[in-house]
Amino acid sequence: MISRYLSDDLSRPRCLGLQFNDLAALVAGVKSVVYTSAGSAEDMRRLDELCAGLKLKKLVLEERRDISGARISDLLIGPRPADLRRAGKAYSDIMSREWGEALGYPECCVRAYLGWKRKKDRLLRIKDLIFHILDSSPKGALFPFWMNNVPNYYSRLGLRSDHRSFVRFSELNSGADRETIIPWHPCSYRCPESMEKGRKIYEVLERYMPATAAFRKTFLSRPIVFSGKFSYVALDGECRREAGGFRVVHGGPAGPRAPGAGRLLRVLSAPGELKAPGRGAIYAAPGVRLPAGTRLLPFSASAAD
């Protein structure tokens, strides 16, 4: 029955608001409740069909308008009514520890996100969440591909300009599969609990959606040169540890496309080699240093081997 809803046939009619990673997390037992949305009567009918097929319960939270102005229904699904009631009660404050934990996110990751969010609310120019996570990650370590949350903008947009940039990001990557494996933001790219849960989610995707899982593994394993929320370049290559830092031999830029990446692309538009010796600087070629503040996110398919 699960294969009716987790399948490589991505054209199969489904509730578009429900992500495959969230559903896989339910199947894996990583989450007991999923927060999702239905944007139309057809979406709701498809979701009701899924709940009946998988013996899940549904709790409608509210109706609202999304970022585009379209009317949607926010709701919860899960196998146990008590878990839905607990999460529904916490929904009154979605920036609370209770809400994050009710959705099955690791407690350490919830605490870390809320700490960043409180600073963000006070300081207009605080760095993006990705920098916050990277600063909490062990230096010199590769990161498992399923920990890659760079394309996940949920809970990272704040300024009006962020929303405009996200619309442009969506246009640039229209039709592309850019869904992540873990549907939350980790406290560290080597967080033990997130790594374990992420592996289990990926194993479910690999079992029921092998082609999609293989694509996402390639997509999310790409090393990323990151200078801001919408200014980064994912490289078609592999990151390796070298002398306390990293070396990336790459074939040039790959997806996703970021609307503010122009400055980086002027240096990284062609195949080449990248070195990050571990002292903060990144070099695209001998003597060619990338802009100050640019960081390397060393995602890898082999990081957890």
N, C-alpha and C positions, 0 to 999 in steps of 0.2 A: 504493500500500500504506500509506503514512503516513497517508492520510486515514481509514483504518480506526481509527486510534488517537488522532489529533488531529482532533476533529470537534465541531461545535456541538451535536450530539446528546449532551448530557451524561447522558442516561438509559441510554446504551449500556453494557452490562456491561463492567467494566474492573477492574484492580487498584486499589483505592481508596487504597493507600499511595503510588502513583506520581503526583506532581503533573504537571500539563500543562506548567508552566514548565520543569521539569527535562527532560521529554521533548523540548520545543521546543529547549532548549539543546543537547541531543545532536544533533538534526536540523540545527541551525544551525552545528554544529562549534565552539560555544563551550565545551562540556564534552566530555570523552572518557569520563567515568565518572559515573554517578549513584548516589547512596546512597539507598536506599528501603527499604520494608518490605512484608511480606505478612502479613495478619492472619488468614488462613484458608486452607484447602485450595483453595477456589474462587479466592481472590486469587492464590495461587501458580500455579494452572492458567492464569489469565488472563495473568499475567506471562510464563509459559513460552510462551504463544501469541504474545504481543507480541514476545518475543525471537526466536522462530522466524520471524515475519513480517518483522522488520526486520534479521535477521541479527546479533543482539546476543548476547553471552555473559553468563552469570550466575555470580556467586560468592556463596554463602551464608556469612555471617559468624558469626552466632550466633542463638540463640533467647532471648528475654527477655520480661519483662512491661512493658507500657507504663504511662503515667500512670494509666490507669483500671484496671490490673490484668489486662488482657487479654494473652494470650500472642501474641507476634508474632515473625516471623523478619526479622532485619536482613540486607540483602544489597546487592550492587553489580551494576549492569548496564552494559555498554559494548561497543563493537565489537571491541576489541583485548584479548586475554588478558593481555598484558604490563602494560597499564595497570591492569587489575583486580588483578593480583598486587601491583603497586606500592601501590595504594590499600589492598588487604587487609593488607599488611604495616604500613602506617601506622595502620590501625584500632586497633592496640594502644594508641594515645594520640591520641584524637580532639581533644584540645586542643593539638595540635602544628602547627607550620608545614607539616610533610610531609603531614599529613592534608588540610589546607585546599587546598594546592597540588595534591595528587593528584586532588581533586574539581574542579579547574579554576577555583578562585576566584582573583582577581587577588592577586598576592603582596603588594601594598601594603595590600589590604583584610584579608588574613590577619594581617599584622603588626599592623595597627591593632586588630583584634578581640582578638587575644591580649594586647595591651598593656592594653586595657580589662578583660579577664577577669582578668588578674593583679591589678590594682587591686581589682576586685570581690571577689576571694577574700580580700584582706587587709582591706578596709574594708566593713563591713556596710551603711553608708548611702551608698555611691557612687551617683551618678545613673545613670538608665537609659542604655543604649547609644545611644538616639536623641539625647540631649543631647551625648554624646561625638562622634557623627558630625556633628551640627549645628555644634558648636564648631570642627570641622576644615573646615567648608565656607566658601566665600567669602561675605563679607557683601554684601548687596544683590543677590544673584543668584537668579533663579528656578531651580527644580529640575525636571528632566524627570520626567514621571509614572512612567516605568518604574524610577526610582530609589527610589520610595516603599516602604519596608520596615516601616512602622508596624504593619500587621496581621500581620507575620511575627514570631512569638514564639519561633521555634526558636533555641536558644542564648541566650535572654534571661531565662529563668525560673531563679530560684535559691532564694528563700525559700519556705517552706511556704505562706505567704500568697499568693505569686505563683501557685502552682498552683491554689489555691482561686479566685483572681480569674480565672484563665484558664478554668476550668470555667464560671464565670458569664459570661465573655465569649463562650464558645462557645454557651451557652444563648441569650444575647441575639441572637446572629447565626446561629442554627440555620437551615440551608437556604440561606443566602446565599453567593454566590461571593465569597470574600475573599482569593483567592490573588494573590500579587504577580507581577511580571514577572521580576525577578532573584531567584534562590533563595539569595542570600547577603546579608550585611550589608556595604554599601560603607564605605570609609574616609572618604569625603566624598560629599556629594550631587552634587558635580560631578567625581567621580573619572573621568578620561578613559577608562581601560580599562573600568570598569564601565559608563560611558555607552555606549561602543561595543558592548560585549557585550550590554547590555540592549536596545539598538536592534535588534540582530540577532535576539534571542529574540522580541521583539515582532513583527518582520516575519514570522517563521515562524508565530506565533499568528494574525496578521492574514491570512496566506495560507490557512491550513487551518481556522481557527476565527473567521471574520470577525465574527460577532455577539458571541461571547464576548470577543474582543479589543476590540471597540468598547465593550462594557460596562466592561471593566477599565480602558480608557483614561479613561472618565468617572469611574469609581470612584476611581482612583488619582491623578487630576488635581485632586482637591478640596484646597484649602488646609486645613491642620490647625492648630488652636489646641491646643498641647500643654503639659501641666503635669506629666505622669508616665506611667508605663508603662500604666496603665489609666485615666488621667484625661485625656481629650482629646476634642475635638469636630472632626469633619470638616464643613466648610461647603459647602453647595450654591451654589457661586459660583466666581468667577475672580479670581486674584491678579494684580495689575499693579504694576509698579514706579512709585514716585512720590516725587520729591524725596529720594532717598537711602534710602527705605524702601519700604513696600508699602501698597497699598489693596485691600481685598476688599469687593466688593458681593455680598451673598449672600441666598439665600432661606431661610436657617435651617439647622438641623442636617441632616446626611445620614449614611449609613452609612460605616464600621461604628459600632455602638453600643458605648461603653466603660462598664464598670460603675461607674467612679469619677468620672464626668463631671458629677455633680449640681451642683457649685458653678459650673462653667463654663456649664452649661445654663441656670442661672437668669439669666444675662446674655445668652446667645446663642440663646435659644429661638425668637426671632422673626426675620423678615427684617430686614436692616439693612446697616450699613456698618462695616467694621473698618479701623483704621489702625494701622500699626506704623511709626513714623517713623524707626526705625533706631537708637534710643538705648536699646533694651531694653524699653521700656514698650509695651503694646498697649492701644488704646482702642476700646471697642465703640460708643461715642457720645461726643460732646464732653463731657469731664470724667468719663466712666465708664471707669476704668482696670481692666484685668483683674488678678487676683492676681499679686503679685511672683513671678518665676521662670517665668511663663508665656511660651512662645515660639511664634512663628509658623513653620510649615514651609510655605514657598511653592512647593508642587508645582503644576505647570502643564502643560497639553497643548501649549503653544507654546514651552516653555523651550529646546528644542534647535533651533528654526527659525532 
